[in-house]
Amino acid sequence: MGAVTPARRTETAREVAERLGISPRTVRNIMAEPRAEFEARAAERRRRVLELRAEGLKLREIANEVGMTVGGVGTILHRAYNAEAARPAT
């Protein structure tokens, strides 16, 4: 199910749960994006970050392009470089 364009929520799960008389865990389960959709979206974002870096863009430029923080872009690149370094040479 999940939102096509996720937006920041104005209430926490606890506030919604108290208002509706249900548990916060139930609220989180209902509001959560399906795992497969999240993983597909995250994989596409990682692919796009690596593609833009290969084109020579700076971290800030990449962050603006994909709608992330500079730190998030740096984390994706760091993990990608570490994964590449850990791969056995052929």
N, C-alpha and C positions, 0 to 999 in steps of 0.2 A: 504494500500500500504506500506509504511514505510520500512526502511532499516532492513535487517535481523541482521546485526551487525552494530549498530549505530556507527558512527565515528564523531570526532570533525570536524566541518566545518571550512573552511579557510576564508570564507567571512560571514559577518553579513547579516541578512535579508535586512537591509537598503541598503547595498552595492549591493546586487544582484538586488534589486528593482530598484535602480538608473541605473544599467547597462542595465536592461531589459525594463525600462520605465513603470513599474507597481508599485503597492503599496506594502509596506513592509508586510502588513497584508495578502495580496494575497500570497506572498512568504512563510510566516509562515504557512498558511493553506495548501499549496501544499507540503511543506517539513515535515509537522507534521506526526507523527506516529498515526495511528488510535487508538482511545481511548481504545477500547476493547483489542487490542494487548498490549498497554502500561500497562493497569491494570493487565492483565494476567502475563506479564513479571515481574511486580513489586510484585505481590502476590507470585510468585515462588521465587523471590529473598528474600522476607521476610521469607518465609517458610524455605529456605536454611540457612539463618542467624540464625534462632531459632534452627534449627536442629544442626548446628555446635556448637552453644553455649551450647546446652544440652550435646554434646559430650565432653565439657570441654575446647574447644579452647579459646584462648585469643582474645580480640577484634582485635588486629593487624593481627593475624593469619586468623581470619574470613574475615577481609577486603581484605587481599591478595588472599584468596580463591575465593571470589565472585567478586573481582574487584571493590571494593568500598573504600571510605575513612573510617578511623577509626571513625570519627564523624558520618558518615552516618550509620554505623553499630550500634553505640551507640544510635542514634536516633530511629532506628528500635526497638532495645531492650527496650529502655525507654518507647516507646509507647505501646509495647506489655505488659510490666509489669504493666503499668498504666491501660490498658484495663482489665487485669486479676484482678487487685485490685478493679476495679469498678464493676466487675461482682458480683451479689449477691451470697452469700454462700448458698449451697444447703445441 
